[in-house]
Amino acid sequence: MRLDHLNLTRYGRFTDSQINFPAPAAEGPDLHIVFGPNEAGKSTLFSAWLDLLFGIPTQTRYSFLHAGPTMEIGAKIRHAGGAVEVVRRKGRGTTLSDRAGNALPDSTLTAALGGLTRDGYSAMFSLDDETIEQGGESILSSGGELGQLLFSASAGLSGLTRQLDDLRDGLDGFHRKGKRSGTLYEGKKRLEELAKTARALETTAAEQKRRSRELDSAQKDWRAAKAREGATRRALEEVQAALNALPLERMLAEAKTRLAELGALPDAGKAETTELAGLERDKARLDERRAALLRNAADLEEKLRHLTADPVALAEAEAILAAEALRAEHDSALKDLPRRRQELAERAQAIAALLADLGKPGANPADLILPPGLPAQIRGLLNQRSGLMQAAASAADEARKAAKHLETERARLGDIGAIGEGETGARLAALLSRIEASDPAQKRRLGLRERDEAAVKLQAALDGLAPWRGDADQLAALPVPAQWQVDNWRGLLEKTRQDEADSLRDLRHQEDGLAALRSALDGDENAPLGLNLADAAEARARREALWASHLATLSPASAQAFEAALRADDQFTALMGDAIARRQRIEEAQAELRAGTLALSQTKARHGHAVAARQELKTTIEASCDSLGLAGAGFPDLERWLSLRIEALRLRDIFRAAQATLSRAEDELAQAASSLARALDKTPSAAADAFDLLLAEAQALHRSAEKRQEARTHLNRLRSDAQERDEDNSRAQDEFAAWQAAWDGACAGSVLAALPRDSARAADLLDLLDDLAGQARDEAGLAHRVRAMEQNRDQFIAAKAAILAALDLPETALWTEALTRRDRAFATEIERQKLQDQRTGLQEDLRQTDSDLAAQKATLDGLAARMGWSEATGGTLLERIEACIEATRLRAEIARLSGELQSRPAPDEATPDEPAPDEATLRGRASQLAISVEEERQETERLQGLASDAQHALDQIGSDDALARNLAERENLGLSLKEQARDHLSRRFGLIALEIALRRYRDSHQSAMLAQASHAFERLSRGAYPSLSVVTQGNSDRLVAAGRRGATRMAADMSKGTRFQLYLALRIAGYHELAKTRAAVPFIADDIMETFDDDRAAAAFSLLGEMSRTGQVIYLTHHRHLCDIAQAACPGARVIDLQSL
């Protein structure tokens, strides 16, 4: 995308201004320096470009001259799709259009910008003091697209850091060392709570069984009582339903009786009643309307009989209308004729006076009047006469002066040599031009400076490789490890370190676990058993003997003895269960101890292998360091030394290139000195100052030749000027002669022909002839108007007489009488036609009314037929409809009552031996059942309370079910934690491996933008910071700059000027990086080099010049010296002065 020109039509202080940005030469830079002092409009231009691309904001500080709705910016923009001219106006909705005013979508510019927003474009490629710092800080904090490009490798890892953070947070949510929260911590805490609850739930089996039996008995009694209550309640509901059905049966019988009395009638409803009422209203309305129409018809006939027509006046209506049209002109003629005749006489007197002034009294004016166009031609010739005479005199005077000046200058200059001084002068001039254009002396001075600077940098880089010593060639020949080998060492170091740390951590964890297991096992093994098998056997035998005795006697004493023996046996049974459980725990702990001991030995072996592998790798690296003379150095030192070696080799290549450039500059200087010596016919010299002496002598000879050439050019110019003055004099004389011929031809045949060419009376006579022509035209017009008025008067008088005669009126009658008679005849005819139209309308309304009455009667007869009514049936139709409605209602009531009775539960059917109970019997039975239901409800509630108490008693001591649930929950929770721990370890190890891989990848694939920014910052800082690198701090990356002596600095630790140079380097690198994947956009900056010294400003303009070969670069400044620096750093840069707008 490129900006060809920007139109500031109405924006800020600008009105109809245009700033052009010429296209660069082929392969040339597209760098434009816009210069202007304070208040010249640089900031306005900067803001206008952004507003053109993204729209003028509602609140803008550039509407102080042009009101908001009138603000307008335009531009010609060139992009991949071609050139387009756009106009942006301030407003809402669509504000972008083309030059013709056709609306354009904002996507026209958004697509050319590659989807950049206003904030994104401002932060990256539209910079001032504020945005360069804010956007730079955003980049350093990994913000925005450039920040992602800077801190990621080129393979697209920009979004991976956030995903790793999310994964790390998820793993820490399960377990993190030293954290008293998380899934694992909460699970272990829950296991301890369950174990404590299980111990509290343990009780004797006998008590639990007894209370369970009590609960089963109580629940059985309660369910039986509840069933009895339900059966009694259902019997009560049946009796109550029979009582409720008795009124419905009575209502059903009454409805059937009334329906039988009415007989078979059709269904009817409110609709039929409403229809009948409407029909009766319609008949009354139609009867009333028919009577009114008959009365109106009689009135119209009476009015028609009283009208009197005037056919004669109607026949003469058109003639009266035509005469009336003539009357206005007749009256006007009577009024204006005396005045017009007077004006005609005055025109005749004026014409006679003009003829006398012309010396032609009594002549015909038509013979003296000039043809059309001739007066203007003669006046034009008169106006030319004085100018041509003066021009001829002036031309003659100028010719004399030019000839005199030529002779004077020829005498003053004397001998100026021949025109042209041979080929020697031309060759010398061409040689000087080539030498001054190439400037070999300056190239040699620059080559020396660059060679010396490169040598200093190279030596500093070699010194930084201490303790190693040697030159650059020896450094290049060193057998250093390959990059892949260094990467492999780095990965192995991290892997062995991680393996050693993991195995040591597992070793300590397993040792702690085994110690705790041994302690618990010792406690279980040494705890007293509290059980003697002989005592247990004796208790069981005593219980069996007492049971047999009790069965024999069944006395209270035998029962008490058996109960005591039974309790003793239960105690021994419980102690036996505890012993079995303890033995099981001891066996499980011993098996776990053996497995843990085996795992511990394996872990110790793994730890030993990890320590040995790490030590072996360190030995290999130390051997490589010793071979390079870096005794005692570790792997980080080796990596740092290798990067310094690469930098030193790069500086060696720069030094060699500088030496080659200097050699070429010295050869070019020697060749230029030899060429000058040959041109001056001198012997070439090898002295250091030979070139400067030869150049000075050649320039002196060239200046002398130029002065002689200037003198010759001056005389040639004077000679040409004198010749031009002679030609002007001849041309002026010819033009005056042509005027005289034209004057004689124009005046021939007129009164002007008798006058001399220079007579002063010609203009006066010409004015008199113009007045005569005007008066003659006015006289002819007045005569024609008088004749027309007399004709209009006579036509009206004749028409009036004919009309009065036709109307049988006397000749002395007034014209208004004829008009009145015509109007009266017209009014009578209009009234007659109006009454006839009304009569026709009334007749049509009467026919329609009769038709409506017939239709109404047919509808009424149809309704009567549907209701089965006629006059013979008796009564009225309304009464018949009401009877049908009642019958319809009774049928619906019967159906409703029948349906409701069918939906109720049927009572016990009566038998011939036992008739159906009457209402009194049913009510008595209902009272007895209600009392029974209440009694049984109370019994059910009592038994339910006993069952609830038994359940509560059982719940107080727990149950096998509670213990089972507790055990199941502990087992499920343990299995779940085990699975989650395995998944956690798998994901944790995967995260560690991924972080190691990413670290290796970033170390070996630093982003292209970072490399570009490092190179740009080195040039901007004049070598103060040779490189940039990324270091990881916690979970974030930081950009650091390495100084000449190896010290590193963060951006916040730099001076403001250096920090701005870093921010600019990041933008330049980002510009080149984004240009690889999308079309380049214009880069614009507003005085961002305020804090740069001249050398660093020159370096910045050099970088901007290189960047402008990729895309357009515009720099705004109010410093004149920056324009000179820019053109020196980039010779193809163009300077635009805002003061010239």
Secondary structure, DSSP 8 states (H G I E B T S, - for coil): -EEEEEEEEEETTEEEEEEE-----TT---EEEEE--TTSSHHHHHHHHHHHHH---SS-TT-SSS-GGG-EEEEEEEETTEEEEEEEESSSS--EEETT--B--THHHHHHTTT--HHHHHHHHEE-HHHHHHHHHHHHTT-HHHHHHHTS-TTT-TTHHHHHHHHHHHHHHH--TT-S-SHHHHHHHHHHHHHHHHHHH---HHHHHHHHHHHHHHHHHHHHHHHHHHHHHHHHHHHHHHHHHHHHHHHHHHHHHHHHHH-S-----HHHHHHHHHHHHHHHHHHHHHHHHHHHHHHHHHHHHT----HHHHHTHHHHHHHHHHHHHHHHHHHHHHHHHHHHHHHHHHHHHHHHHTT-TT--HHHHS--TTHHHHHHHHHHHHHHHHHHHHHHHHHHHHHHHHHHHHHHHH-----SS--HHHHHHHHHHHHHHHH-HHHHHHHHHHHHHHHHHHHHHHHHTTTT----HHHHHHS----HHHHHHHHHHHHHHHHHHHHHHHHHHHHHHHHHHHHHHHHHHHHS-----HHHHHHHHHHHHHHHHHHHHH--HHHHHHHHHHHHHHHHHHHHHHHHHHHHHHHHHHHHHHHHHHHHHHHHHHHHHHHHHHHHHHHHHHHHHHHHTT-TT--HHHHHHHHHHHHHHHHHHHHHHHHHHHHHHHHHHHHHHHHHHHHHTT------TTHHHHHHHHHHHHHHHHHHHHHHHHHHHHHHHHHHHHHHHHHHHHHHHHHHHHHHHHHHTTSGGGGS-TT-THHHHHHHHHHHHHHHHHHHHHHHHHHHHHHHHHHHHHHHHHHHHHHTT--TTS-HHHHHHHHHHHHHHHHHHHHHHHHHHHHHHHHHHHHHHHHHHHHHHHHHHHHTT--GGG-S-HHHHHHHHHHHHHHHHHHHHHHHHHHHS-------SSS----HHHHHHHHHHHHHHHHHHHHHHHHHHHHHHHHHHHHHHH--HHHHHHHHHHHHHHHHHHHHHHHHHHHHHHHHHHHHHHHHHHHHHS--HHHHHHHHHHHHHTTTSS-EEEEEEETTEEEEEEE-TTS-EEEGGGS-HHHHHHHHHHHHHHHHHHHHTTS----EEEESTTTT--HHHHHHHHHHHHHHTTTS-EEEEES-HHHHHHHHHH-TT-EEEEGGG-
